[in-house]
Amino acid sequence: MVTARQATEADLDEIMLVEQDWEESQRAGRARMTTRLRKFGEGFLIFERDGAVIGTLMSFPMRYDPAEVGELSTWDAVTNNGDYPPVDLATANALYLASGSLKRSERGSTAYEAMMEEAAALAERLGLSYVLAGAKIPGYDSYCRRFGEIDAREYAFTWLNGCLVDPFLEMYRGHGYVVPDKDHIVPNYYPDPPSRDYGAIVVRSLGTR
């Protein structure tokens, strides 16, 4: 059984072990983890199985306006280069999922579902209306190579047999996240060759504020 709780600085050694299971370019360092804990510890969740840390999920509150999605221009801009912008719960209406990691042995397990549901539960406790994430669209490059060039804004809304063709967007859809419109497909969101550096701002509406 996977359980979740708020992380503390005493968990940093185990948190960094989870990070070691990712490519070096995608890891956050210990100093950055400490900064995130201190800026918004309530949003730093760890997930355990049999007492061992198997995953992390880091988030912070922000103000989201669907009509001003251009403000979410890059992951660096949204997250203050990974160190979080100032947190103001008085004006926030959304929880942004800045980063999440699972140990390699847990990928494909029920742990990911637990992470998604805990994020929504936290947003509801905070009285927020949305959960947001900047998702990769890792099927984009291979789709273009196989079927011909297509605009990323069209690709993100392409269906096959009742499912979105992009595996990440379909996975998020299964957890209640949608891409509200084509403006939520953002070029140069963060480096990811399979996505041709596009990101999709996926949104789960909670309807609490």
C-alpha positions as a Markdown table, in Angstrom:
| # | Residue | x | y | z |
|---|---|---|---|---|
| 1 | Met | 0.0 | 0.0 | 0.0 |
| 2 | Val | 1.2 | 3.5 | -0.9 |
| 3 | Thr | 0.9 | 6.2 | 1.7 |
| 4 | Ala | 1.5 | 9.9 | 1.5 |
| 5 | Arg | 2.7 | 12.6 | 3.9 |
| 6 | Gln | 4.3 | 16.0 | 4.0 |
| 7 | Ala | 8.1 | 15.9 | 3.7 |
| 8 | Thr | 10.5 | 17.4 | 6.2 |
| 9 | Glu | 14.2 | 18.2 | 5.9 |
| 10 | Ala | 14.9 | 15.0 | 7.8 |
| 11 | Asp | 13.7 | 13.1 | 4.7 |
| 12 | Leu | 16.2 | 14.7 | 2.3 |
| 13 | Asp | 18.6 | 11.8 | 2.2 |
| 14 | Glu | 15.8 | 9.5 | 1.0 |
| 15 | Ile | 14.4 | 12.2 | -1.3 |
| 16 | Met | 17.7 | 12.5 | -3.1 |
| 17 | Leu | 17.9 | 8.7 | -3.5 |
| 18 | Val | 14.6 | 8.9 | -5.5 |
| 19 | Glu | 16.2 | 11.7 | -7.6 |
| 20 | Gln | 19.1 | 9.4 | -8.4 |
| 21 | Asp | 16.8 | 7.2 | -10.5 |
| 22 | Trp | 16.4 | 10.0 | -13.0 |
| 23 | Glu | 18.6 | 11.3 | -15.8 |
| 24 | Glu | 21.2 | 13.7 | -14.3 |
| 25 | Ser | 19.8 | 16.6 | -16.4 |
| 26 | Gln | 16.4 | 16.1 | -14.9 |
| 27 | Arg | 17.4 | 16.0 | -11.2 |
| 28 | Ala | 17.0 | 18.7 | -8.7 |
| 29 | Gly | 19.9 | 19.2 | -6.2 |
| 30 | Arg | 19.7 | 19.1 | -2.4 |
| 31 | Ala | 19.8 | 22.9 | -2.1 |
| 32 | Arg | 16.8 | 23.3 | -4.4 |
| 33 | Met | 14.9 | 20.6 | -2.5 |
| 34 | Thr | 15.6 | 22.5 | 0.7 |
| 35 | Thr | 14.4 | 25.8 | -0.9 |
| 36 | Arg | 11.1 | 24.2 | -2.0 |
| 37 | Leu | 10.5 | 22.7 | 1.5 |
| 38 | Arg | 11.1 | 26.0 | 3.1 |
| 39 | Lys | 9.0 | 28.1 | 0.7 |
| 40 | Phe | 6.0 | 25.8 | 0.6 |
| 41 | Gly | 6.5 | 22.6 | 2.7 |
| 42 | Glu | 2.7 | 21.8 | 2.6 |
| 43 | Gly | 3.1 | 21.1 | -1.1 |
| 44 | Phe | 6.1 | 18.9 | -0.8 |
| 45 | Leu | 4.7 | 15.4 | -0.5 |
| 46 | Ile | 6.5 | 12.1 | -0.2 |
| 47 | Phe | 5.1 | 8.7 | -1.0 |
| 48 | Glu | 6.1 | 5.5 | 0.9 |
| 49 | Arg | 5.7 | 1.8 | 0.5 |
| 50 | Asp | 6.6 | -0.4 | 3.4 |
| 51 | Gly | 8.2 | 2.6 | 5.2 |
| 52 | Ala | 10.5 | 3.4 | 2.2 |
| 53 | Val | 10.2 | 6.6 | 0.2 |
| 54 | Ile | 9.4 | 5.7 | -3.4 |
| 55 | Gly | 8.2 | 9.0 | -4.8 |
| 56 | Thr | 7.9 | 12.8 | -4.4 |
| 57 | Leu | 5.5 | 15.4 | -5.6 |
| 58 | Met | 6.3 | 19.1 | -5.3 |
| 59 | Ser | 3.8 | 21.9 | -5.9 |
| 60 | Phe | 2.9 | 25.5 | -5.0 |
| 61 | Pro | -0.1 | 27.7 | -5.2 |
| 62 | Met | -0.4 | 30.3 | -8.0 |
| 63 | Arg | -3.0 | 32.4 | -9.8 |
| 64 | Tyr | -4.3 | 30.9 | -13.0 |
| 65 | Asp | -6.3 | 32.8 | -15.5 |
| 66 | Pro | -7.4 | 30.6 | -18.5 |
| 67 | Ala | -7.5 | 33.8 | -20.7 |
| 68 | Glu | -3.9 | 34.7 | -19.8 |
| 69 | Val | -2.2 | 31.4 | -20.4 |
| 70 | Gly | 0.6 | 33.3 | -22.2 |
| 71 | Glu | 2.0 | 34.1 | -18.7 |
| 72 | Leu | 2.8 | 30.3 | -18.4 |
| 73 | Ser | 5.5 | 30.7 | -21.1 |
| 74 | Thr | 8.1 | 28.3 | -19.8 |
| 75 | Trp | 8.6 | 25.9 | -16.9 |
| 76 | Asp | 11.4 | 28.2 | -15.7 |
| 77 | Ala | 9.1 | 31.3 | -15.8 |
| 78 | Val | 6.3 | 29.5 | -13.9 |
| 79 | Thr | 8.6 | 28.0 | -11.2 |
| 80 | Asn | 11.1 | 30.8 | -10.8 |
| 81 | Asn | 13.8 | 28.5 | -12.3 |
| 82 | Gly | 12.7 | 25.7 | -10.0 |
| 83 | Asp | 12.9 | 27.7 | -6.7 |
| 84 | Tyr | 9.3 | 28.8 | -6.7 |
| 85 | Pro | 7.9 | 32.3 | -6.9 |
| 86 | Pro | 6.6 | 34.0 | -3.8 |
| 87 | Val | 3.5 | 32.1 | -2.5 |
| 88 | Asp | 0.4 | 34.1 | -1.9 |
| 89 | Leu | -2.6 | 31.9 | -0.8 |
| 90 | Ala | -4.8 | 35.0 | -0.6 |
| 91 | Thr | -4.8 | 35.4 | -4.4 |
| 92 | Ala | -4.0 | 31.9 | -5.5 |
| 93 | Asn | -6.7 | 29.8 | -7.2 |
| 94 | Ala | -4.6 | 26.9 | -8.5 |
| 95 | Leu | -1.9 | 24.4 | -7.4 |
| 96 | Tyr | 0.9 | 24.0 | -9.9 |
| 97 | Leu | 2.7 | 20.6 | -9.9 |
| 98 | Ala | 6.3 | 21.7 | -10.3 |
| 99 | Ser | 8.0 | 18.4 | -10.2 |
| 100 | Gly | 7.4 | 14.7 | -9.4 |
| 101 | Ser | 9.6 | 11.7 | -9.2 |
| 102 | Leu | 9.1 | 7.9 | -8.8 |
| 103 | Lys | 11.7 | 5.3 | -8.2 |
| 104 | Arg | 12.3 | 3.3 | -11.4 |
| 105 | Ser | 10.9 | 0.2 | -9.7 |
| 106 | Glu | 7.6 | 1.9 | -9.1 |
| 107 | Arg | 6.9 | 3.3 | -12.5 |
| 108 | Gly | 3.8 | 1.8 | -13.9 |
| 109 | Ser | 2.5 | 0.9 | -10.4 |
| 110 | Thr | -0.4 | 2.3 | -8.5 |
| 111 | Ala | 1.9 | 5.0 | -7.0 |
| 112 | Tyr | 1.3 | 7.4 | -9.8 |
| 113 | Glu | -2.5 | 7.4 | -9.3 |
| 114 | Ala | -1.9 | 8.0 | -5.6 |
| 115 | Met | 0.3 | 11.0 | -6.5 |
| 116 | Met | -2.4 | 12.5 | -8.7 |
| 117 | Glu | -5.2 | 12.1 | -6.2 |
| 118 | Glu | -3.1 | 13.5 | -3.3 |
| 119 | Ala | -2.4 | 16.6 | -5.4 |
| 120 | Ala | -6.1 | 17.1 | -5.9 |
| 121 | Ala | -6.9 | 16.5 | -2.3 |
| 122 | Leu | -4.3 | 19.1 | -1.2 |
| 123 | Ala | -5.7 | 21.7 | -3.6 |
| 124 | Glu | -9.2 | 21.1 | -2.2 |
| 125 | Arg | -7.9 | 21.5 | 1.4 |
| 126 | Leu | -6.4 | 24.8 | 0.3 |
| 127 | Gly | -9.7 | 25.9 | -1.2 |
| 128 | Leu | -8.3 | 26.1 | -4.7 |
| 129 | Ser | -10.2 | 25.6 | -8.0 |
| 130 | Tyr | -7.6 | 24.0 | -10.2 |
| 131 | Val | -4.6 | 21.7 | -10.3 |
| 132 | Leu | -2.2 | 22.5 | -13.2 |
| 133 | Ala | 0.9 | 20.8 | -14.7 |
| 134 | Gly | 3.1 | 21.4 | -17.6 |
| 135 | Ala | 3.0 | 18.1 | -19.4 |
| 136 | Lys | 5.4 | 16.8 | -22.1 |
| 137 | Ile | 3.8 | 15.6 | -25.4 |
| 138 | Pro | 6.4 | 12.9 | -26.0 |
| 139 | Gly | 4.7 | 11.2 | -28.9 |
| 140 | Tyr | 4.8 | 14.4 | -31.0 |
| 141 | Asp | 8.1 | 13.9 | -32.9 |
| 142 | Ser | 7.5 | 10.2 | -33.6 |
| 143 | Tyr | 3.9 | 10.9 | -34.8 |
| 144 | Cys | 5.2 | 13.5 | -37.3 |
| 145 | Arg | 7.9 | 11.2 | -38.5 |
| 146 | Arg | 5.4 | 8.4 | -39.1 |
| 147 | Phe | 2.4 | 10.3 | -40.4 |
| 148 | Gly | 3.8 | 13.6 | -41.7 |
| 149 | Glu | 4.2 | 17.1 | -40.1 |
| 150 | Ile | 1.3 | 18.4 | -38.0 |
| 151 | Asp | 1.1 | 21.5 | -35.9 |
| 152 | Ala | 1.6 | 20.7 | -32.2 |
| 153 | Arg | -1.7 | 22.5 | -31.4 |
| 154 | Glu | -3.5 | 20.0 | -33.7 |
| 155 | Tyr | -1.6 | 17.0 | -32.5 |
| 156 | Ala | -2.6 | 17.5 | -28.9 |
| 157 | Phe | -6.2 | 17.2 | -29.8 |
| 158 | Thr | -5.8 | 14.2 | -32.1 |
| 159 | Trp | -7.8 | 11.1 | -31.2 |
| 160 | Leu | -7.5 | 7.4 | -32.2 |
| 161 | Asn | -10.0 | 4.8 | -31.1 |
| 162 | Gly | -11.4 | 7.0 | -28.3 |
| 163 | Cys | -8.0 | 8.0 | -26.9 |
| 164 | Leu | -5.7 | 10.9 | -27.3 |
| 165 | Val | -2.8 | 9.8 | -29.5 |
| 166 | Asp | -0.2 | 11.3 | -27.1 |
| 167 | Pro | 0.5 | 8.9 | -24.3 |
| 168 | Phe | 1.1 | 11.5 | -21.6 |
| 169 | Leu | -2.0 | 13.6 | -22.5 |
| 170 | Glu | -4.1 | 10.4 | -22.4 |
| 171 | Met | -2.6 | 9.5 | -19.1 |
| 172 | Tyr | -3.4 | 12.9 | -17.6 |
| 173 | Arg | -6.9 | 12.7 | -19.1 |
| 174 | Gly | -7.4 | 9.5 | -17.1 |
| 175 | His | -6.8 | 11.5 | -14.0 |
| 176 | Gly | -9.2 | 14.3 | -14.9 |
| 177 | Tyr | -6.8 | 16.7 | -16.6 |
| 178 | Val | -7.6 | 18.3 | -19.9 |
| 179 | Val | -5.9 | 20.8 | -22.3 |
| 180 | Pro | -8.5 | 23.6 | -22.2 |
| 181 | Asp | -7.7 | 24.9 | -25.7 |
| 182 | Lys | -5.0 | 25.2 | -28.3 |
| 183 | Asp | -3.4 | 28.2 | -26.5 |
| 184 | His | -2.4 | 25.8 | -23.7 |
| 185 | Ile | 0.1 | 24.1 | -26.1 |
| 186 | Val | 3.2 | 26.1 | -25.5 |
| 187 | Pro | 6.4 | 26.1 | -27.6 |
| 188 | Asn | 9.8 | 26.0 | -25.9 |
| 189 | Tyr | 8.2 | 25.1 | -22.6 |
| 190 | Tyr | 11.2 | 23.0 | -21.6 |
| 191 | Pro | 13.8 | 21.0 | -23.5 |
| 192 | Asp | 12.4 | 17.6 | -24.5 |
| 193 | Pro | 13.3 | 16.4 | -28.0 |
| 194 | Pro | 10.5 | 13.8 | -28.3 |
| 195 | Ser | 8.0 | 16.7 | -27.6 |
| 196 | Arg | 10.0 | 19.1 | -29.9 |
| 197 | Asp | 10.2 | 21.2 | -26.7 |
| 198 | Tyr | 6.5 | 21.8 | -26.6 |
| 199 | Gly | 4.6 | 21.6 | -23.3 |
| 200 | Ala | 0.9 | 21.2 | -22.7 |
| 201 | Ile | -0.7 | 23.1 | -19.8 |
| 202 | Val | -3.0 | 20.4 | -18.4 |
| 203 | Val | -5.8 | 21.5 | -16.0 |
| 204 | Arg | -7.9 | 19.6 | -13.5 |
| 205 | Ser | -10.9 | 21.7 | -12.4 |
| 206 | Leu | -12.1 | 21.2 | -8.8 |
| 207 | Gly | -14.8 | 23.8 | -8.7 |
| 208 | Thr | -14.2 | 24.8 | -5.1 |
| 209 | Arg | -13.6 | 28.6 | -5.6 |
